[in-house]
Structures are given as C-alpha cells and as structure tokens.
Amino acid sequence: MPKKRENRGRRKGDKGHVGYIFCDNCGARVPEDKAICTTRMYSPVEPALAQELEKKGAIITKYPVTKCYCVNCAVHFGIVKIRAENERKSRARA
C-alpha cells in the first residue's frame, strides 16, 4: 500500500508509543508527535503603551507562549497549509 506521507504524519520515527496532549482550541486528544505546536512571544502590556515605556528606557519582558493544535485546528487557523499531492512529501519550508 502506498504511503501518503513519508513520515506517516508523525515525528516519532520508530519510537513506539508516545504520550498524548490536548488541543488548545478544541480539546481533542492528540499524540505529542502529531500535534502542531507554535511558540509566539506574548506581552501583557498593550503595544502603544509598551512603545512609550520603551522610549523612556523601560524594559518590557515578553513571554513565550506555546500552543499545540490538532491537525484540523492547525489547518483551520492557517498554521499548516494543505499541499498538493506531489508537494506533500517535500520537507522544504515555503
């Protein structure tokens, strides 16, 4: 049977079993290696206020926030694009 994707849609290789996490959007239970995780910097201060404070010399920390999504939610939010059949197996980032 032909494989649709080279890695079968997962990152575990031949590891065997991996744990599960919950999608931050819909709450679906997804294997850790299949979930699509994004890390974005979050600042609790509003951008306009932060700009003023930085002009005065204040240092405003930004915190990394990691969110993990199931495949359905990642496609819905545009984090992962649906690729054509001949482009699926390529690992190049576009």
ABEGO torsion letter per residue (X at the ends): XBBABAAGGBAAEAAEBBBBBBBAAAGBBBBAAABBBBBBBBBABBAAAAAAAAAAGBBBBBBBBBBBBBAAAAAAAGABBBBBAAAAABABBX
